[in-house]
Structure formats: C-alpha cells, structure tokens
Amino acid sequence: AISPGSVPDRPTLYAVDFGTSNSLLAAASAERTFPPVPLDPDASDPTVLRSILCFPDEGGAFVGAAALTQYVEHGGEARLLRSVKHHLGSKNFRGTVVRGRMVSAEDLVAHLLRTMRERADRHFGVEVKRALLGRPVHFQGEDDAFAEGRLRRAAEAAGFDEVRFLPEPIAAARAFGA
C-alpha cells in the first residue's frame, strides 16, 4: 500500500507542465530532484504524455499514445479530444458531450492530470498530493483568473491537495539557469 507523507528518497512535490499538445511531470523533494517520469509507456519518449483524450463509444477512457491507438482501433467510433488547455480561458466553452453526457472542461483536464499523478505515484511508490503547475503568462481566451481557477479545480479533482502556479517563462528561466 502507498502511504502519504514524506518517505526518504521519495518525491513530495510534482511539477507539472500541462501543455496544449504535450504534458510532462517532474518530481522533487526537499533533498533532490528526480529523473523524468515515464508517463506514457506507449510513446516513443515515455516521459512525454500527449495531451489527448479518447472516449470510445463502447466505454473506457484513454490518454496519450493509447488515446490515438484506441481511436483508430475503434474506427473513429469515439470522441477524440486534444488541445483542451486552449479552451480553459473561454467562458463559452463549458465542456463537451461524451457518450450523451456533458463533461466539463475541468473534468477533462482532471482526467489527464489524475492519470499523470497516478502513474508517477506508481513509479515512485508514494502518493504525492502537492503540485506546482506551470501556467502561461496569459491563457488564451478572455479571462486569465477564470482559466487559472479552472486549472486549479482540475488539479484538485485529480487528487492534489496543495496547488501552486508558476508562470512558464519563469519556470523556463529557472531550468535554463540550472
């Protein structure tokens, strides 16, 4: 069983780059940072998870490379969603219909973030509830605060209890400096 809390030589924080096209997750503790996390075993680079969702008409939900595979295997009888982040700042985009049910933008993003968190938790053998999410300086759409609120709610729905944000240019500058 995975126990929460600080375990020696285990991460206590995930830094998530939830992207329009691809997503990444880095892990850290007070003592160290960890090598890139393999999030997508079906991808040519398993540390990169394509930000794609597939909901086959017959049931199930898939992300990343598996989403594309499932879409093809089901002959297009599925909802294939990409670039969900693009719509976070739009108050007009409330969600989309999946198998006859409205699914909110937050729930779509939460599915991707939850998959990332759960795969990283399994990889490290620990449950991490703290997240630092990269965010654009300005989200696409009309309302930055609205978009950040949606991203926060999605991260909380994905199982993160503590969510903080870091503008992507600052994260990039820090990575370059490292």
N, CA and C atoms as an extended XYZ file, in Angstrom:
534
Properties=species:S:1:pos:R:3:atomname:S:1:resname:S:1:resid:I:1 pbc="F F F"
N         0.840       -1.188        0.000 N   ALA     1
C         0.000        0.000        0.000 CA  ALA     1
C         0.880        1.245        0.000 C   ALA     1
N         0.429        2.238       -0.720 N   ILE     2
C         1.146        3.507       -0.782 CA  ILE     2
C         0.701        4.362        0.385 C   ILE     2
N         1.643        4.878        1.121 N   SER     3
C         1.291        5.732        2.252 CA  SER     3
C         1.679        7.170        1.945 C   SER     3
N         0.805        8.119        2.320 N   PRO     4
C         1.119        9.523        2.080 CA  PRO     4
C         2.207       10.002        3.022 C   PRO     4
N         2.736       11.165        2.704 N   GLY     5
C         3.747       11.744        3.579 CA  GLY     5
C         5.128       11.611        3.005 C   GLY     5
N         6.078       12.060        3.763 N   SER     6
C         7.458       12.078        3.306 CA  SER     6
C         8.132       10.733        3.553 C   SER     6
N         8.626       10.137        2.505 N   VAL     7
C         9.373        8.891        2.573 CA  VAL     7
C        10.782        9.229        2.113 C   VAL     7
N        11.818        8.775        2.837 N   PRO     8
C        13.177        9.103        2.414 CA  PRO     8
C        13.414        8.724        0.951 C   PRO     8
N        14.082        9.605        0.244 N   ASP     9
C        14.430        9.399       -1.152 CA  ASP     9
C        13.209        9.230       -2.061 C   ASP     9
N        12.108        9.838       -1.677 N   ARG    10
C        10.885        9.822       -2.488 CA  ARG    10
C        10.422       11.274       -2.683 C   ARG    10
N         9.768       11.550       -3.800 N   PRO    11
C         9.299       12.922       -4.027 CA  PRO    11
C         8.154       13.311       -3.101 C   PRO    11
N         8.052       14.599       -2.851 N   THR    12
C         6.950       15.158       -2.067 CA  THR    12
C         6.181       16.197       -2.883 C   THR    12
N         6.670       16.482       -4.103 N   LEU    13
C         6.063       17.501       -4.958 CA  LEU    13
C         6.205       17.081       -6.411 C   LEU    13
N         5.150       17.302       -7.188 N   TYR    14
C         5.217       17.120       -8.629 CA  TYR    14
C         5.123       18.497       -9.288 C   TYR    14
N         6.027       18.735      -10.211 N   ALA    15
C         5.970       19.937      -11.044 CA  ALA    15
C         5.402       19.488      -12.381 C   ALA    15
N         4.265       20.062      -12.753 N   VAL    16
C         3.534       19.612      -13.927 CA  VAL    16
C         3.523       20.698      -14.990 C   VAL    16
N         3.935       20.315      -16.173 N   ASP    17
C         3.805       21.175      -17.339 CA  ASP    17
C         2.662       20.590      -18.152 C   ASP    17
N         1.442       21.080      -17.892 N   PHE    18
C         0.268       20.631      -18.636 CA  PHE    18
C         0.180       21.482      -19.881 C   PHE    18
N         0.498       20.882      -21.010 N   GLY    19
C         0.561       21.634      -22.250 CA  GLY    19
C        -0.622       21.399      -23.161 C   GLY    19
N        -0.760       22.281      -24.124 N   THR    20
C        -1.820       22.157      -25.114 CA  THR    20
C        -1.625       20.893      -25.940 C   THR    20
N        -0.381       20.585      -26.285 N   SER    21
C        -0.083       19.403      -27.103 CA  SER    21
C         0.513       18.251      -26.306 C   SER    21
N         1.439       18.565      -25.405 N   ASN    22
C         2.151       17.546      -24.629 CA  ASN    22
C         2.225       17.971      -23.172 C   ASN    22
N         2.337       16.988      -22.304 N   SER    23
C         2.461       17.255      -20.873 CA  SER    23
C         3.633       16.475      -20.301 C   SER    23
N         4.248       17.054      -19.276 N   LEU    24
C         5.409       16.464      -18.612 CA  LEU    24
C         5.216       16.578      -17.109 C   LEU    24
N         5.910       15.726      -16.383 N   LEU    25
C         5.858       15.784      -14.927 CA  LEU    25
C         7.263       15.561      -14.384 C   LEU    25
N         7.692       16.467      -13.527 N   ALA    26
C         8.967       16.328      -12.820 CA  ALA    26
C         8.651       16.144      -11.342 C   ALA    26
N         9.534       15.497      -10.640 N   ALA    27
C         9.324       15.217       -9.225 CA  ALA    27
C        10.493       15.750       -8.413 C   ALA    27
N        10.173       16.173       -7.186 N   ALA    28
C        11.217       16.701       -6.309 CA  ALA    28
C        10.840       16.469       -4.850 C   ALA    28
N        11.864       16.527       -4.025 N   SER    29
C        11.682       16.536       -2.568 CA  SER    29
C        12.543       17.683       -2.052 C   SER    29
N        12.562       17.887       -0.767 N   ALA    30
C        13.413       18.938       -0.203 CA  ALA    30
C        14.883       18.639       -0.455 C   ALA    30
N        15.221       17.370       -0.633 N   GLU    31
C        16.606       16.957       -0.786 CA  GLU    31
C        17.092       16.890       -2.233 C   GLU    31
N        16.171       16.640       -3.186 N   ARG    32
C        16.653       16.394       -4.544 CA  ARG    32
C        15.545       16.502       -5.582 C   ARG    32
N        15.975       16.508       -6.834 N   THR    33
C        15.050       16.349       -7.947 CA  THR    33
C        15.278       14.962       -8.528 C   THR    33
N        14.295       14.458       -9.242 N   PHE    34
C        14.335       13.096       -9.760 CA  PHE    34
C        14.381       13.121      -11.282 C   PHE    34
N        14.889       12.057      -11.886 N   PRO    35
C        14.894       11.979      -13.354 CA  PRO    35
C        13.467       12.061      -13.901 C   PRO    35
N        13.329       12.385      -15.188 N   PRO    36
C        11.992       12.485      -15.782 CA  PRO    36
C        11.159       11.226      -15.542 C   PRO    36
N         9.878       11.436      -15.339 N   VAL    37
C         8.961       10.350      -15.004 CA  VAL    37
C         8.374        9.746      -16.280 C   VAL    37
N         8.444        8.423      -16.434 N   PRO    38
C         7.817        7.786      -17.596 CA  PRO    38
C         6.294        7.768      -17.428 C   PRO    38
N         5.606        8.627      -18.173 N   LEU    39
C         4.155        8.771      -18.056 CA  LEU    39
C         3.377        7.998      -19.111 C   LEU    39
N         4.030        7.716      -20.253 N   ASP    40
C         3.316        7.095      -21.359 CA  ASP    40
C         4.141        5.951      -21.934 C   ASP    40
N         3.899        4.740      -21.450 N   PRO    41
C         4.708        3.601      -21.896 CA  PRO    41
C         4.571        3.311      -23.391 C   PRO    41
N         3.513        3.806      -24.028 N   ASP    42
C         3.296        3.547      -25.451 CA  ASP    42
C         3.926        4.602      -26.355 C   ASP    42
N         4.497        5.650      -25.789 N   ALA    43
C         5.065        6.740      -26.587 CA  ALA    43
C         6.523        6.470      -26.925 C   ALA    43
N         6.982        7.084      -28.013 N   SER    44
C         8.392        6.923      -28.380 CA  SER    44
C         9.293        7.516      -27.296 C   SER    44
N         8.861        8.588      -26.644 N   ASP    45
C         9.535        9.135      -25.465 CA  ASP    45
C         8.543        9.012      -24.313 C   ASP    45
N         8.700        8.007      -23.460 N   PRO    46
C         7.711        7.776      -22.405 CA  PRO    46
C         7.596        8.895      -21.371 C   PRO    46
N         8.528        9.850      -21.366 N   THR    47
C         8.432       10.961      -20.408 CA  THR    47
C         7.513       12.069      -20.919 C   THR    47
N         7.050       11.944      -22.166 N   VAL    48
C         6.150       12.944      -22.749 CA  VAL    48
C         4.784       12.301      -22.962 C   VAL    48
N         3.767       12.872      -22.326 N   LEU    49
C         2.395       12.407      -22.484 CA  LEU    49
C         1.668       13.381      -23.401 C   LEU    49
N         1.235       12.894      -24.552 N   ARG    50
C         0.451       13.759      -25.432 CA  ARG    50
C        -0.848       14.104      -24.732 C   ARG    50
N        -1.227       15.370      -24.761 N   SER    51
C        -2.422       15.858      -24.063 CA  SER    51
C        -3.668       15.559      -24.893 C   SER    51
N        -3.917       14.274      -25.084 N   ILE    52
C        -5.029       13.793      -25.902 CA  ILE    52
C        -5.873       12.835      -25.070 C   ILE    52
N        -7.176       12.931      -25.240 N   LEU    53
C        -8.116       12.037      -24.575 CA  LEU    53
C        -8.944       11.315      -25.627 C   LEU    53
N        -9.260       10.055      -25.374 N   CYS    54
C       -10.149        9.309      -26.253 CA  CYS    54
C       -11.178        8.584      -25.396 C   CYS    54
N       -12.438        8.761      -25.753 N   PHE    55
C       -13.543        8.096      -25.082 CA  PHE    55
C       -14.288        7.249      -26.125 C   PHE    55
N       -13.921        5.956      -26.264 N   PRO    56
C       -14.623        5.105      -27.222 CA  PRO    56
C       -16.115        5.018      -26.883 C   PRO    56
N       -16.945        4.923      -27.918 N   ASP    57
C       -18.391        4.858      -27.710 CA  ASP    57
C       -18.790        3.687      -26.820 C   ASP    57
N       -18.024        2.576      -26.904 N   GLU    58
C       -18.370        1.387      -26.108 CA  GLU    58
C       -17.917        1.488      -24.649 C   GLU    58
N       -17.176        2.558      -24.289 N   GLY    59
C       -16.761        2.749      -22.905 CA  GLY    59
C       -15.262        2.873      -22.758 C   GLY    59
N       -14.840        3.311      -21.600 N   GLY    60
C       -13.430        3.487      -21.302 CA  GLY    60
C       -12.950        4.891      -21.612 C   GLY    60
N       -11.770        5.176      -21.132 N   ALA    61
C       -11.136        6.471      -21.361 CA  ALA    61
C        -9.636        6.242      -21.462 C   ALA    61
N        -9.001        6.896      -22.433 N   PHE    62
C        -7.586        6.686      -22.695 CA  PHE    62
C        -6.909        8.033      -22.899 C   PHE    62
N        -5.615        8.082      -22.563 N   VAL    63
C        -4.831        9.309      -22.735 CA  VAL    63
C        -3.559        9.002      -23.520 C   VAL    63
N        -2.960       10.059      -24.072 N   GLY    64
C        -1.670        9.940      -24.735 CA  GLY    64
C        -1.704        9.057      -25.965 C   GLY    64
N        -0.615        8.301      -26.162 N   ALA    65
C        -0.489        7.429      -27.331 CA  ALA    65
C        -1.619        6.401      -27.374 C   ALA    65
N        -2.042        5.920      -26.228 N   ALA    66
C        -3.137        4.943      -26.174 CA  ALA    66
C        -4.441        5.554      -26.689 C   ALA    66
N        -4.633        6.857      -26.488 N   ALA    67
C        -5.837        7.518      -26.993 CA  ALA    67
C        -5.892        7.443      -28.507 C   ALA    67
N        -4.769        7.716      -29.160 N   LEU    68
C        -4.730        7.638      -30.625 CA  LEU    68
C        -4.938        6.211      -31.111 C   LEU    68
N        -4.294        5.268      -30.451 N   THR    69
C        -4.437        3.856      -30.814 CA  THR    69
C        -5.889        3.412      -30.687 C   THR    69
N        -6.518        3.766      -29.588 N   GLN    70
C        -7.915        3.365      -29.360 CA  GLN    70
C        -8.849        3.999      -30.384 C   GLN    70
N        -8.591        5.240      -30.730 N   TYR    71
C        -9.416        5.915      -31.725 CA  TYR    71
C        -9.371        5.162      -33.059 C   TYR    71
N        -8.173        4.784      -33.467 N   VAL    72
C        -8.002        4.047      -34.726 CA  VAL    72
C        -8.629        2.661      -34.604 C   VAL    72
N        -8.356        1.960      -33.501 N   GLU    73
C        -8.882        0.607      -33.324 CA  GLU    73
C       -10.410        0.573      -33.285 C   GLU    73
N       -11.022        1.657      -32.838 N   HIS    74
C       -12.487        1.734      -32.786 CA  HIS    74
C       -13.066        2.362      -34.054 C   HIS    74
N       -12.236        2.506      -35.081 N   GLY    75
C       -12.710        3.015      -36.359 CA  GLY    75
C       -13.326        4.399      -36.280 C   GLY    75
N       -12.826        5.204      -35.361 N   GLY    76
C       -13.352        6.550      -35.205 CA  GLY    76
C       -14.651        6.616      -34.425 C   GLY    76
N       -15.130        5.486      -33.917 N   GLU    77
C       -16.359        5.457      -33.113 CA  GLU    77
C       -15.993        5.833      -31.674 C   GLU    77
N       -15.585        7.082      -31.515 N   ALA    78
C       -15.111        7.560      -30.214 CA  ALA    78
C       -15.016        9.079      -30.257 C   ALA    78
N       -14.938        9.702      -29.083 N   ARG    79
C       -14.634       11.121      -29.004 CA  ARG    79
C       -13.131       11.240      -28.787 C   ARG    79
N       -12.447       11.931      -29.671 N   LEU    80
C       -11.016       12.192      -29.556 CA  LEU    80
C       -10.868       13.680      -29.286 C   LEU    80
N       -10.269       14.021      -28.160 N   LEU    81
C       -10.146       15.422      -27.751 CA  LEU    81
C        -8.683       15.788      -27.582 C   LEU    81
N        -8.314       16.923      -28.128 N   ARG    82
C        -6.960       17.428      -27.963 CA  ARG    82
C        -7.053       18.933      -27.728 C   ARG    82
N        -5.959       19.522      -27.282 N   SER    83
C        -5.869       20.977      -27.064 CA  SER    83
C        -6.917       21.501      -26.089 C   SER    83
N        -7.252       20.718      -25.078 N   VAL    84
C        -8.255       21.144      -24.091 CA  VAL    84
C        -7.786       22.400      -23.361 C   VAL    84
N        -6.482       22.499      -23.103 N   LYS    85
C        -5.941       23.668      -22.402 CA  LYS    85
C        -6.291       24.958      -23.137 C   LYS    85
N        -6.349       24.881      -24.444 N   HIS    86
C        -6.649       26.035      -25.286 CA  HIS    86
C        -7.978       26.694      -24.882 C   HIS    86
N        -8.907       25.922      -24.337 N   HIS    87
C       -10.253       26.419      -24.034 CA  HIS    87
C       -10.446       26.840      -22.574 C   HIS    87
N        -9.443       26.692      -21.724 N   LEU    88
C        -9.632       26.988      -20.304 CA  LEU    88
C       -10.038       28.435      -20.044 C   LEU    88
N        -9.552       29.371      -20.844 N   GLY    89
C        -9.870       30.778      -20.637 CA  GLY    89
C       -11.164       31.239      -21.273 C   GLY    89
N       -11.844       30.350      -21.967 N   SER    90
C       -13.087       30.721      -22.646 CA  SER    90
C       -14.302       30.360      -21.791 C   SER    90
N       -15.032       31.377      -21.381 N   LYS    91
C       -16.251       31.134      -20.600 CA  LYS    91
C       -17.327       30.475      -21.458 C   LYS    91
N       -17.205       30.587      -22.768 N   ASN    92
C       -18.185       29.971      -23.672 CA  ASN    92
C       -18.002       28.465      -23.785 C   ASN    92
N       -16.780       27.973      -23.497 N   PHE    93
C       -16.538       26.534      -23.561 CA  PHE    93
C       -16.765       25.947      -22.176 C   PHE    93
N       -17.914       25.328      -22.007 N   ARG    94
C       -18.238       24.733      -20.703 CA  ARG    94
C       -17.796       23.278      -20.635 C   ARG    94
N       -17.661       22.659      -21.784 N   GLY    95
C       -17.289       21.256      -21.844 CA  GLY    95
C       -17.744       20.684      -23.160 C   GLY    95
N       -17.855       19.365      -23.187 N   THR    96
C       -18.286       18.689      -24.404 CA  THR    96
C       -19.089       17.451      -24.022 C   THR    96
N       -19.820       16.954      -24.969 N   VAL    97
C       -20.644       15.775      -24.725 CA  VAL    97
C       -19.830       14.519      -25.033 C   VAL    97
N       -19.783       13.621      -24.070 N   VAL    98
C       -19.123       12.327      -24.213 CA  VAL    98
C       -20.147       11.262      -23.862 C   VAL    98
N       -20.456       10.418      -24.837 N   ARG    99
C       -21.440        9.343      -24.652 CA  ARG    99
C       -22.751        9.865      -24.056 C   ARG    99
N       -23.209       11.005      -24.586 N   GLY   100
C       -24.504       11.558      -24.187 CA  GLY   100
C       -24.507       12.333      -22.887 C   GLY   100
N       -23.343       12.540      -22.304 N   ARG   101
C       -23.252       13.245      -21.020 CA  ARG   101
C       -22.299       14.424      -21.161 C   ARG   101
N       -22.674       15.572      -20.619 N   MET   102
C       -21.814       16.754      -20.655 CA  MET   102
C       -20.657       16.560      -19.674 C   MET   102
N       -19.442       16.749      -20.177 N   VAL   103
C       -18.236       16.645      -19.353 CA  VAL   103
C       -17.579       18.020      -19.368 C   VAL   103
N       -17.360       18.583      -18.196 N   SER   104
C       -16.826       19.935      -18.086 CA  SER   104
C       -15.358       19.994      -18.512 C   SER   104
N       -14.923       21.194      -18.836 N   ALA   105
C       -13.516       21.415      -19.172 CA  ALA   105
C       -12.625       20.977      -18.005 C   ALA   105
N       -13.037       21.296      -16.781 N   GLU   106
C       -12.257       20.916      -15.607 CA  GLU   106
C       -12.131       19.397      -15.487 C   GLU   106
N       -13.217       18.674      -15.769 N   ASP   107
C       -13.170       17.215      -15.668 CA  ASP   107
C       -12.278       16.607      -16.743 C   ASP   107
N       -12.270       17.204      -17.928 N   LEU   108
C       -11.389       16.708      -18.992 CA  LEU   108
C        -9.921       16.873      -18.592 C   LEU   108
N        -9.581       18.077      -18.095 N   VAL   109
C        -8.208       18.335      -17.661 CA  VAL   109
C        -7.869       17.469      -16.452 C   VAL   109
N        -8.815       17.318      -15.531 N   ALA   110
C        -8.583       16.487      -14.342 CA  ALA   110
C        -8.249       15.056      -14.729 C   ALA   110
N        -8.884       14.545      -15.773 N   HIS   111
C        -8.600       13.170      -16.196 CA  HIS   111
C        -7.131       13.028      -16.611 C   HIS   111
N        -6.638       13.992      -17.372 N   LEU   112
C        -5.225       13.965      -17.775 CA  LEU   112
C        -4.308       14.112      -16.561 C   LEU   112
N        -4.586       15.082      -15.703 N   LEU   113
C        -3.728       15.317      -14.529 CA  LEU   113
C        -3.764       14.137      -13.558 C   LEU   113
N        -4.929       13.538      -13.387 N   ARG   114
C        -5.050       12.372      -12.492 CA  ARG   114
C        -4.232       11.206      -13.040 C   ARG   114
N        -4.315       10.985      -14.336 N   THR   115
C        -3.523        9.915      -14.952 CA  THR   115
C        -2.044       10.151      -14.720 C   THR   115
N        -1.596       11.388      -14.912 N   MET   116
C        -0.185       11.722      -14.689 CA  MET   116
C         0.206       11.467      -13.236 C   MET   116
N        -0.619       11.955      -12.293 N   ARG   117
C        -0.307       11.793      -10.864 CA  ARG   117
C        -0.281       10.322      -10.484 C   ARG   117
N        -1.253        9.562      -10.928 N   GLU   118
C        -1.317        8.146      -10.550 CA  GLU   118
C        -0.154        7.351      -11.132 C   GLU   118
N         0.216        7.644      -12.371 N   ARG   119
C         1.353        6.939      -12.975 CA  ARG   119
C         2.662        7.300      -12.270 C   ARG   119
N         2.818        8.560      -11.913 N   ALA   120
C         4.026        8.977      -11.182 CA  ALA   120
C         4.034        8.352       -9.784 C   ALA   120
N         2.877        8.334       -9.116 N   ASP   121
C         2.791        7.709       -7.795 CA  ASP   121
C         3.213        6.239       -7.861 C   ASP   121
N         2.732        5.525       -8.871 N   ARG   122
C         3.114        4.103       -9.016 CA  ARG   122
C         4.613        3.980       -9.281 C   ARG   122
N         5.125        4.867      -10.115 N   HIS   123
C         6.551        4.836      -10.446 CA  HIS   123
C         7.421        4.988       -9.198 C   HIS   123
N         7.032        5.916       -8.329 N   PHE   124
C         7.842        6.207       -7.140 CA  PHE   124
C         7.417        5.409       -5.911 C   PHE   124
N         6.239        4.803       -5.933 N   GLY   125
C         5.767        4.061       -4.770 CA  GLY   125
C         5.375        4.951       -3.614 C   GLY   125
N         4.869        6.131       -3.923 N   VAL   126
C         4.452        7.072       -2.886 CA  VAL   126
C         3.294        7.897       -3.444 C   VAL   126
N         2.453        8.402       -2.580 N   GLU   127
C         1.343        9.249       -3.009 CA  GLU   127
C         1.718       10.707       -2.787 C   GLU   127
N         1.766       11.471       -3.861 N   VAL   128
C         2.131       12.883       -3.786 CA  VAL   128
C         0.875       13.723       -3.992 C   VAL   128
N         0.642       14.656       -3.081 N   LYS   129
C        -0.568       15.483       -3.111 CA  LYS   129
C        -0.282       16.959       -3.359 C   LYS   129
N         1.000       17.296       -3.576 N   ARG   130
C         1.380       18.694       -3.809 CA  ARG   130
C         1.798       18.854       -5.260 C   ARG   130
N         1.305       19.946       -5.894 N   ALA   131
C         1.636       20.177       -7.300 CA  ALA   131
C         2.020       21.628       -7.526 C   ALA   131
N         3.024       21.809       -8.352 N   LEU   132
C         3.408       23.113       -8.880 CA  LEU   132
C         3.110       23.033      -10.368 C   LEU   132
N         2.141       23.802      -10.817 N   LEU   133
C         1.732       23.760      -12.218 CA  LEU   133
C         2.264       24.960      -12.961 C   LEU   133
N         2.883       24.695      -14.102 N   GLY   134
C         3.251       25.780      -14.986 CA  GLY   134
C         1.987       26.352      -15.596 C   GLY   134
N         2.002       27.641      -15.833 N   ARG   135
C         0.857       28.282      -16.469 CA  ARG   135
C         1.364       29.371      -17.395 C   ARG   135
N         0.661       29.600      -18.488 N   PRO   136
C         1.091       30.676      -19.374 CA  PRO   136
C         0.976       32.030      -18.670 C   PRO   136
N         1.746       32.989      -19.112 N   VAL   137
C         1.602       34.340      -18.561 CA  VAL   137
C         0.169       34.798      -18.779 C   VAL   137
N        -0.348       34.542      -19.978 N   HIS   138
C        -1.751       34.836      -20.290 CA  HIS   138
C        -2.344       33.625      -20.996 C   HIS   138
N        -3.400       33.077      -20.405 N   PHE   139
C        -4.115       31.980      -21.059 CA  PHE   139
C        -4.799       32.521      -22.307 C   PHE   139
N        -5.039       31.632      -23.265 N   GLN   140
C        -5.838       32.030      -24.416 CA  GLN   140
C        -7.279       32.187      -23.941 C   GLN   140
N        -7.953       33.190      -24.450 N   GLY   141
C        -9.328       33.449      -24.027 CA  GLY   141
C        -9.422       34.793      -23.351 C   GLY   141
N       -10.569       35.043      -22.786 N   GLU   142
C       -10.837       36.384      -22.283 CA  GLU   142
C       -10.535       36.603      -20.806 C   GLU   142
N       -10.249       35.556      -20.054 N   ASP   143
C       -10.177       35.744      -18.606 CA  ASP   143
C        -9.116       34.846      -17.976 C   ASP   143
N        -7.967       35.441      -17.625 N   ASP   144
C        -6.862       34.703      -17.014 CA  ASP   144
C        -7.237       34.078      -15.672 C   ASP   144
N        -7.874       34.875      -14.812 N   ALA   145
C        -8.235       34.372      -13.484 CA  ALA   145
C        -9.222       33.215      -13.602 C   ALA   145
N       -10.125       33.318      -14.541 N   PHE   146
C       -11.097       32.253      -14.788 CA  PHE   146
C       -10.372       30.971      -15.210 C   PHE   146
N        -9.432       31.101      -16.140 N   ALA   147
C        -8.677       29.948      -16.628 CA  ALA   147
C        -7.851       29.317      -15.513 C   ALA   147
N        -7.174       30.132      -14.729 N   GLU   148
C        -6.381       29.581      -13.628 CA  GLU   148
C        -7.277       28.886      -12.615 C   GLU   148
N        -8.439       29.440      -12.346 N   GLY   149
C        -9.389       28.801      -11.430 CA  GLY   149
C        -9.826       27.437      -11.942 C   GLY   149
N       -10.067       27.363      -13.236 N   ARG   150
C       -10.435       26.074      -13.830 CA  ARG   150
C        -9.293       25.064      -13.694 C   ARG   150
N        -8.070       25.510      -13.968 N   LEU   151
C        -6.922       24.621      -13.865 CA  LEU   151
C        -6.726       24.175      -12.411 C   LEU   151
N        -6.938       25.068      -11.456 N   ARG   152
C        -6.830       24.717      -10.033 CA  ARG   152
C        -7.877       23.659       -9.666 C   ARG   152
N        -9.120       23.881      -10.075 N   ARG   153
C       -10.183       22.916       -9.758 CA  ARG   153
C        -9.894       21.560      -10.400 C   ARG   153
N        -9.353       21.571      -11.608 N   ALA   154
C        -8.992       20.315      -12.270 CA  ALA   154
C        -7.907       19.589      -11.488 C   ALA   154
N        -6.887       20.318      -11.043 N   ALA   155
C        -5.796       19.707      -10.272 CA  ALA   155
C        -6.319       19.151       -8.948 C   ALA   155
N        -7.214       19.868       -8.307 N   GLU   156
C        -7.794       19.371       -7.050 CA  GLU   156
C        -8.639       18.127       -7.307 C   GLU   156
N        -9.409       18.126       -8.395 N   ALA   157
C       -10.208       16.950       -8.745 CA  ALA   157
C        -9.314       15.763       -9.103 C   ALA   157
N        -8.090       16.044       -9.551 N   ALA   158
C        -7.129       14.989       -9.894 CA  ALA   158
C        -6.431       14.421       -8.658 C   ALA   158
N        -6.709       14.993       -7.482 N   GLY   159
C        -6.157       14.449       -6.246 CA  GLY   159
C        -5.063       15.263       -5.600 C   GLY   159
N        -4.798       16.453       -6.121 N   PHE   160
C        -3.788       17.311       -5.495 CA  PHE   160
C        -4.462       18.177       -4.432 C   PHE   160
N        -3.934       18.116       -3.210 N   ASP   161
C        -4.479       18.907       -2.103 CA  ASP   161
C        -3.899       20.314       -2.064 C   ASP   161
N        -2.652       20.451       -2.486 N   GLU   162
C        -1.973       21.749       -2.495 CA  GLU   162
C        -1.549       22.043       -3.930 C   GLU   162
N        -2.032       23.151       -4.473 N   VAL   163
C        -1.753       23.519       -5.863 CA  VAL   163
C        -1.209       24.930       -5.908 C   VAL   163
N        -0.042       25.069       -6.502 N   ARG   164
C         0.564       26.378       -6.725 CA  ARG   164
C         0.880       26.512       -8.204 C   ARG   164
N         1.033       27.767       -8.643 N   PHE   165
C         1.308       28.039      -10.047 CA  PHE   165
C         2.612       28.797      -10.206 C   PHE   165
N         3.251       28.563      -11.336 N   LEU   166
C         4.466       29.276      -11.700 CA  LEU   166
C         4.350       29.616      -13.182 C   LEU   166
N         4.459       30.907      -13.527 N   PRO   167
C         4.385       31.263      -14.953 CA  PRO   167
C         5.470       30.537      -15.742 C   PRO   167
N         5.098       30.018      -16.916 N   GLU   168
C         6.009       29.205      -17.724 CA  GLU   168
C         7.325       29.906      -18.067 C   GLU   168
N         7.346       31.211      -18.369 N   PRO   169
C         8.645       31.832      -18.645 CA  PRO   169
C         9.591       31.797      -17.432 C   PRO   169
N         9.058       31.910      -16.236 N   ILE   170
C         9.903       31.848      -15.040 CA  ILE   170
C        10.422       30.430      -14.863 C   ILE   170
N         9.555       29.448      -15.090 N   ALA   171
C         9.997       28.051      -14.994 CA  ALA   171
C        11.090       27.766      -16.015 C   ALA   171
N        10.924       28.267      -17.225 N   ALA   172
C        11.931       28.046      -18.269 CA  ALA   172
C        13.243       28.715      -17.899 C   ALA   172
N        13.169       29.924      -17.362 N   ALA   173
C        14.388       30.643      -16.960 CA  ALA   173
C        15.113       29.887      -15.850 C   ALA   173
N        14.370       29.374      -14.896 N   ARG   174
C        14.989       28.597      -13.813 CA  ARG   174
C        15.627       27.329      -14.356 C   ARG   174
N        14.953       26.656      -15.275 N   ALA   175
C        15.524       25.437      -15.866 CA  ALA   175
C        16.787       25.767      -16.651 C   ALA   175
N        16.779       26.869      -17.369 N   PHE   176
C        17.946       27.273      -18.137 CA  PHE   176
C        19.107       27.586      -17.200 C   PHE   176
N        18.806       28.230      -16.075 N   GLY   177
C        19.821       28.572      -15.091 CA  GLY   177
C        20.385       27.364      -14.387 C   GLY   177
N        19.579       26.317      -14.274 N   ALA   178
C        20.031       25.096      -13.618 CA  ALA   178
C        21.010       24.390      -14.511 C   ALA   178
